[in-house]
Amino acid sequence: MNKLVIVGNGFDLAHGLPTSYCHFMDDFWKNLSENYKKESIKELVFINKNLNSLFTYNEINGFNSFIESLSAYCEKGGYKYDSLKYIATGHHKVNGEILIFNFKSNFFKEINIHNSINNWVDIENLYYDKLKEITKATGDFKEKKERALKLNLEFEQVKKLFEEYLNTKINDVYDFKNITGESDAILENFKIVRKNLADNQFHEYFEEFSLIDYEDLINFDNEVCKVDKDGSTGINNAVQKRKILQQSLFLNFNYTSSIDCYIQKMKNKEVPYDEVKQIQIHGKLNYPGNVINFGFGDEMDEDYKSIENINDNEFLRNFKSFLYLQNKNYKDLLEFINGQKYQVYIMGHSCGLSDRTLLNTIFEHDNCRSIKVFYHQFEGGDNYTEIIQNISRHFNDKKLMREKVVNKILCKPFPQDIRFSKK
């Protein structure tokens, strides 16, 4: 059975890479004192260069500590701080009212002040919510168009800032060829090994699939057993000679190169692994042929049709489906899922609604026979239930969802102590 491995941000986080939304935003505020004069930063916030001692008032580790420092600074200096609008002002004897701090980007302000924004999917969902607000608002079309243009500009500013962060804090820091920890525990899932399914009708591997798939599973395993018993051939030799062909496609939603070392090990063929390919479906850093795809992808939402019917492409600018068509990644994915039966592995992806159209295409496809979750286990619990709840939203046929999702007993926690060395 082929494997389609859906790789998300949780994969990078398990490798110790600071690529989460919280890492990104905390870094912004922590280093604002050094960066606030940059043009890319001045597009987002205003800091009065003559009243910047607020940075030394308290230690700043993120947005909340910045606001605490700003509020205390204003109180001590006799300035005004509006906690509802997040604006700090003062008074000058000559110039009158002066501005100390203010957000210049409404969208950047929103993603900072909302407690519900914790992941990248939350930002994409917020963008879509704001777009729907614009389309449903009263007023003439010209006003709506101007608001959409502003939203898209501010969304683009955040995207560019994140790309800069990934380059300076991830690509320039970590060596993706040098890995330590339980990387072999991940690779084990892609080894071709004999299971002797024909002799064991109660093998737990069967439980990951429906009864209708048993014959295919047994036939493939019989081929593996046949070459394994032949000492002159062996599984590894048969795999290299393509007498046994099983494919794994890593559908990588990350922008980093964290999966590359695994693919290289599988291609070395020192161990009989699946044939392996990778699609970085959301783009790759510093690669013009596969630019960053950051937006929203739920064309199944009931409001999408009304947005499409506006008949102005500005309102569709950040929908992922149109960005997918800028290269052949989506076509390659379709060729894979249309080709043969496959089992889906979820590795570090939340399966949120911002990728709903794509994930629905994968999950409800006839060739998708099973969905296995590698969940995040932490002190006091895990996120298995949360992931399968998210998966259910991508199914129109809920009965089909329950048939395909592998129960928790047969799933595994994803290792969390794998690390890349620093350069």
N, C-alpha and C positions, 0 to 999 in steps of 0.2 A: 504494500500500500504506500503510495507516495505521501509526502508530508508537505503541508503548506504552513510554514512557521511565521506567525504574526508577531513581530518584534516591536515593542513600544518603549517608552521612556523608562519603565521599570527595569528593563534590561540594563540600561546604562547606570541607573541608580544602584543596582545590585553589584555593579563593578566599581562602585565608589566614585563615579563621575558626578560632579555637581551640576547636573543638567536640568533639574526641576525648575518649575516656575518660581518657587520660593528661593532657590539658590540665586537665580537670575535677579530677582527683585531686591533681595537682601544685599547683593553685591552692588547694585545701583546706588542705594542709599548709603551704604558703608563707605563708598568711594566717591560720593558726590562732592566732597570738599576739594578733591583733586581734579574732578572732571567737569564741574559746573560751567566752566568757560568754553567748553567744546560746543561747536555748533549743533551737533546731534543732541546734546543734552539741553541746550537752550531752546530747542523746539518743544521740549516737554515740560520744563519747569523754569521759573524765574527766581534767581537768587541775587539780591542786591550786593554787588561786589564791595560796596562801602560799609555794609553791615553784615559781614560774613563770619563774625566771631561766634555765631551760634554753633558752628561746627566743633568748637573747642569747649563748649559749655558742658556737654555730657558725651559719653561714648555712644556712637551711633552704629548699630548693627543691622538696622532694617528700617522700614517705614515708621513703625510705631515708636521706636526709640528716637527717630528723627523728629517726629511730631512732639514728643515729650520734651526734647531739647529745645525745639522752636518755641513751644508754649512757655517753658521756664525762662527762656531768653527774653521773650516779650514781657513777661511779668516783671522780671528784674529790671528791665530797661524802660519800663513805663510805656511799652508799645501795645498795640491792639492785636489780638489774635482771635479770628472768627473760627470757632471749632466746627461750625456747620459747613462753611464754605472753604475751609482750609486756606485762609488768606491772612497774612501777617502784614500790618501796616504801622507806620510811625509818623512822627511830625517833625518837620525841619523848619527852623526859624525863618529861613529865606524862601525855601521852595514849597513850604506847606506840607500837605499830605504826601508821604512817600511809600513806595511798595517795598517790602522786605522779602516776602516769599509768596508765590502763587503758582498754581498749575496752569500751564499754557495749553495743554492737551486735555480735553474732556475725557477722551477714552483712556488715556494713561491715568488720569485721576480716578476713574471708575474702577480700574483693575487693582488700584491700591487701597481704596477705601472700603471695598466690598469684602466682608469676611468670608463670603462663599467662594471666592476665587482662590483655589488652592492648586490647580493643575492647569496644564496647557489646554486641555479640552474645555475648561471653564472659561478661558479667554475667548476661545473660538465660539462658544455658546453665547457669551456676552455680546460679541460682535453681531451675531445673528439676531439676538434680541433687540439690539439697538437699531439694526436695519429694519426689522419688522415694525418697531415703533415709528420710524420715519415714514414707512409706506402706509401705515394706518392713521397717521396724524391728519388732522384737518388742515386746510390751507391749499394754496395753489401748487402746481407741479414744479414751478421754478424754485420755490422754497424747499421742497422735498429734495430736488436734485442737488441743491447747494449743500444741504445737510448730509446727503449721501457722499458727496465729494469730500466733505470735511471728515466724515467718519472713515472713509477709505484712506485718506491721507494720514490720519492719526494711527490707523491700524498698520499702515506701511512703515511709519516711524518706529513703532514697537518692534516690528519684524526685523528691520535693519539693525536696531539696537541689540536684539537677541543674536543675530548673526555675528555681530562684532564681539559679543560676549563669548560665543562658542569658539571663535577663532583665538581670542586672547587668553581665555581661561580654561579651554579644553584642548584644542588642537596644538597650541603652542606649549602646553604643559605636559601632556601625557604621551607616553610611548605605546602606541597600539600594537606593537609587535612583541612587547615584553609583558607577559601576564603571569600572575601567581594566584594560588588558591585552587578552588574546586572546579576548574574549567573542564576537567575530565568528566565530572558528574553531568555536565551538559552534553558533552560529546557522546556519552553512553547512549543517549536517546536516538542516535543516528547510526549506530553500528548495525550491520547486517549479521544477525546471529540465527542459528537454528533453534527453533522452539519445539520441534516435534509435535506439531499441532494435530497431525493425523492420528497420533497415538494417545492424545490426551484431550478428550472432548470437553473437559472442565478447566482447561487452561484459562487463566484470568485474562489473557490477551483478548480472547473472544468477547469478554464482557464490555470491551470498549467499542464494540460494533453491534450492528443489528444482525439477526440470524441470516438475513439474505446475503451478507458479505462473507459468511464463513467459508464457503467454497473457494472464493478468491484468495482468502488468507491461507487456506490449507495448500492450495496449488502453488503459491509462491514459496511457502515454507518447504514444500516438498523439493522444489528446485534447489533451495539452500542446503537442505539435508543431503541431497544427492551429491553435490560437489564437495560438501564437507567430509563425506565418507570416503571420497576418492583422494587418497593421500598425495597423488601426483598433481592434483588440481588445487583443491582447497578453496575456501570462500574468497580469500583475498585475491588469489590469482584469477578466479572466475569473474570477480568484479572488475578487475583491471582489463580483462579481455571482453568485458561487456556481455558476458554470458548471463550475468545476473544484473538487471538494471532496475534500480529503485531510486527515485529522485526526491530531493528535498529542496524546496524553494523558500528562501528566507525573504519574506515580504517585510522589509525593514522600514518602519515609520520614523526612525531617528535620522538625524542629519550627520551623525558622527561615524567614525570608522570602527566602532567597538566590535562589530561582528566579523570583521575581516580576518582576524587571527584564527577564528574557528573554521571559517571557510578554507583558509590555507591549510590547516591541519587535515581537514577532510579530503582535500585535493591531493595531499601528499601520498595517500593510499598506503601508508604503513599499516593501517588498520582498515578492514573492509567497511567503509562508510558508504552511505548513499551518494549518488551523483548529486552535486550541489550547485545551486545558482542563487544569486541575490538580486533583488530589485529594491532600490531605495526609492520607494514610491512617493515620498514627500520631498525628494531632492537630496542633494549632497553639497556640503560646504565647498565653496570655491570651485564649483564645477559648472561652467556655462551651459553644458548640454543637459543638465538636470538641476535646475534652479530650485530654491527653497519654495515649497508649496505649503503655505500656512493660511488657512481660511476655514470655510465651513462646507460640509458635504452631506447634508441631509435633504435630498430632493423628495423624500417621502413625507416630509412635514406638510401638514395641511395648508400652511401659509406660503409654501414655496411657489405654488402655481400663481398666486396673486402677485408675487414679486416678479415672476417671469412675464406675466401679462402686462406689466407696466410698459414694456417695449422700450426700455432704455438700458443699454448694456452696463452703465455705471452701477446699477443695482445688482448686477451679477458678477462684478469684478473679482470678488474673492471666494467664489464657489469652486471647490476643488475639482469638480468634474471637468470644467473647462481648462483648468491648469494641467490636469492629467494628459490632455491631448497635445501638450507642447512637445512631447517626446513619445517614444514607443513603449514606455514602461507598462502602461495599462493594457496595451495590446498583448505584450508578453505575458502578463498575468492571465488574461483571458485564454491565451493559447494553453497555458498550463492547466487551468481548471477545466477547460473543455476537453483536454486530452485524455486523462485517465482519472480513476477514482483516487481520492486523497483524504488523509486525516489532517485536521487543523490542530496545530499546537499554538496556544496562547502563551507568549513569553514576555511579560512586562507591559502588555497593552491593556488599557482600561476598558476598551470596547465602548467608548463613549459615543454620543449621538453625532458628534462632528464628523465622524467617518461612516455614518449610517448607510449611505448608498453603496459604498464600496463593500462594506462588511456584509450587507444583505445579499449582494451578488455572490459572495464567497460562501456564506453559510447556507443559503437556501438552494444552492446549485445541486443538481442531482448527483454529481460526482463527489460532493462533500458527504462523507460517510460517518464522520465522527468529529467531535470538538473536545479536545483535551486541554485543561487549564493547568498551567504551572503557576500556582498562586504564591503570593507573598505572605510568609508566616512571620509574625512578630510577637513580642511578649504580650500575652493576653488574648491572642486571636490570630485571624488571617483574613484575607480579602476574597476567598473563594466565592462566597455567596454574593458579594457585591459584583464580581465579574460576571457570574452567570445571570444575574439580574440585568446587567447591562447588555449581555448577549441576547437576552430574550427580546429586547426592544428592536433588534434587527431582524426579527422573524415576523412575518405576517401569519404564518402557520405555527401556532404555539405547540401543537401536538408534535410537529416535526422537530421543533426545538428540543422537546423533552426526549425524543428518540435519539438525537444526535449528541447532546451534551453528556460527557462522561462523568459519572458520579464521583464525589470527592474521594471516596476510599481508593479509587484507582488512579487518582491524580497525585501530583507531587508538589511539594514546596520548591520554589526556585532558590538555588544557593545564593547567599547574600555576602559572602566573604571573598569574592573574586576581585582582584585588583590589578590595574595597569601601573607599571612603574612610571615615575616621572622622569622627564628628560634631564 
